[in-house]
Every structure is written in structure tokens, then in C-alpha cells.
Amino acid sequence: MIMAYIKRAKHYSVVRGVTRSENGELVDTEMVVDGACRTADMAMKKARKINKDMLPMSAEYHQQATRMDEAIYWANCEFGDDTIIDYAGPVGGNVVEDDIISEEK
């Protein structure tokens, strides 16, 4: 029996920095920012938006492979709203004559 898997990659950044405690001391802080960030600066800006009291000092990017049995995935996944997005630009000129289906039977 061949097992089919759904494969994805989880993207996140670990941002390290400091916050000031109630007594004024600097405390080391670490935060996980979900999603892919193109740069360390972007990850640190996202961390700062989440925790305004944090002063980010460094960020490291993580990419982790994930997989799940396809039958389990489709049995347990939840679908969100379906959004139709129009393609940019006209479609004209992209049809090849060989792709036209004849009406003759």
C-alpha cells in the first residue's frame, strides 16, 4: 500500500531581545514570530508590534518540514472562505488553436 503525504514547511523566526522588569532591570526575552519574514529586521519589527515593551536584538529564521498522511489531512482539515481572484491582464492571445475543442462528434 502506497502512503500519500501532504508536505508543507512551517516558517517562523525566533527573536531575542530585552525588556525592562518592574524594578527597572533588563530581562532577556525571547519571542516566536509565526510566518516567513524576508529579513531579520522585518522579524524584529513584527516582534516589536506584538510586544511593545521589547527591544529586539537579534533574530534567526527557521524552516521546518512537516508532513501528514493525506487521508488524515483531508478528514480533519477545516476550509475557510473560498475567494475568487481574477488573473491580472487580459487572457486574449493565450489560447493556442490546437487547444480548441471541436464541436464535431
C-alpha positions as CSV (number, residue, x, y, z in Angstrom):
1,M,0.0,0.0,0.0
2,I,1.4,3.4,-1.0
3,M,1.1,6.1,1.6
4,A,0.4,9.6,0.2
5,Y,1.5,12.5,2.3
6,I,0.7,16.2,2.4
7,K,4.0,18.0,2.8
8,R,4.4,21.6,4.0
9,A,7.0,23.8,5.6
10,K,6.5,25.7,8.8
11,H,8.2,29.1,8.8
12,Y,8.9,31.2,11.9
13,S,11.5,33.4,13.5
14,V,12.9,33.4,17.0
15,V,13.6,37.0,18.1
16,R,15.7,37.6,21.1
17,G,16.0,40.9,23.0
18,V,15.4,42.5,26.4
19,T,12.5,44.0,28.3
20,R,12.6,46.1,31.5
21,S,11.2,44.5,34.6
22,E,9.1,46.3,37.2
23,N,12.1,47.0,39.3
24,G,14.0,48.5,36.3
25,E,16.3,45.6,35.5
26,L,16.8,44.4,31.9
27,V,15.5,40.9,31.4
28,D,16.4,38.6,28.5
29,T,13.3,37.9,26.4
30,E,12.6,35.5,23.5
31,M,9.6,35.6,21.2
32,V,8.5,33.4,18.3
33,V,7.1,35.2,15.3
34,D,5.0,33.0,13.0
35,G,5.3,33.2,9.3
36,A,8.1,33.9,6.8
37,C,10.0,37.1,7.2
38,R,12.3,38.2,4.4
39,T,14.8,39.9,6.7
40,A,15.8,39.8,10.4
41,D,14.7,43.5,10.6
42,M,11.2,42.5,9.5
43,A,11.1,39.8,12.1
44,M,12.2,42.2,14.8
45,K,9.6,44.8,13.7
46,K,6.9,42.1,13.9
47,A,8.1,41.2,17.4
48,R,8.0,44.8,18.5
49,K,4.4,45.1,17.2
50,I,3.4,42.1,19.3
51,N,5.3,43.2,22.5
52,K,5.9,47.0,22.5
53,D,8.0,46.7,25.7
54,M,10.6,44.5,24.0
55,L,13.8,45.8,22.5
56,P,14.7,43.2,19.8
57,M,18.5,42.5,19.5
58,S,18.6,39.5,17.1
59,A,16.5,37.2,15.0
60,E,17.0,33.8,13.5
61,Y,14.9,32.3,10.8
62,H,13.6,28.7,11.0
63,Q,12.1,26.5,8.3
64,Q,10.8,23.1,9.4
65,A,9.4,20.4,7.1
66,T,6.1,18.9,8.1
67,R,4.0,16.0,6.7
68,M,0.8,14.3,7.4
69,D,-1.0,11.3,5.9
70,E,-3.2,12.6,3.1
71,A,-6.3,10.7,4.4
72,I,-5.9,12.1,7.9
73,Y,-5.3,15.6,6.5
74,W,-8.5,15.7,4.3
75,A,-10.6,14.0,7.1
76,N,-9.5,16.7,9.7
77,C,-8.7,19.9,7.8
78,E,-11.1,22.9,8.0
79,F,-11.6,25.0,4.9
80,G,-12.0,28.8,5.1
81,D,-14.0,31.0,2.8
82,D,-13.3,30.4,-0.9
83,T,-12.1,33.7,-2.5
84,I,-12.1,34.0,-6.3
85,I,-9.2,36.1,-7.5
86,D,-9.1,37.4,-11.1
87,Y,-5.9,36.9,-13.1
88,A,-4.1,40.1,-13.9
89,G,-4.2,41.2,-17.5
90,P,-6.2,40.0,-20.5
91,V,-6.5,36.3,-21.3
92,G,-6.8,37.0,-25.1
93,G,-3.9,35.7,-27.2
94,N,-3.0,32.9,-24.8
95,V,-5.2,30.3,-26.4
96,V,-3.4,28.0,-28.9
97,E,-5.5,26.9,-31.8
98,D,-4.6,23.3,-31.1
99,D,-6.3,23.6,-27.7
100,I,-9.7,24.5,-29.2
101,I,-12.1,21.6,-28.8
102,S,-14.0,20.7,-31.9
103,E,-17.8,20.7,-31.8
104,E,-18.0,17.8,-34.2
105,K,-18.6,14.3,-32.8
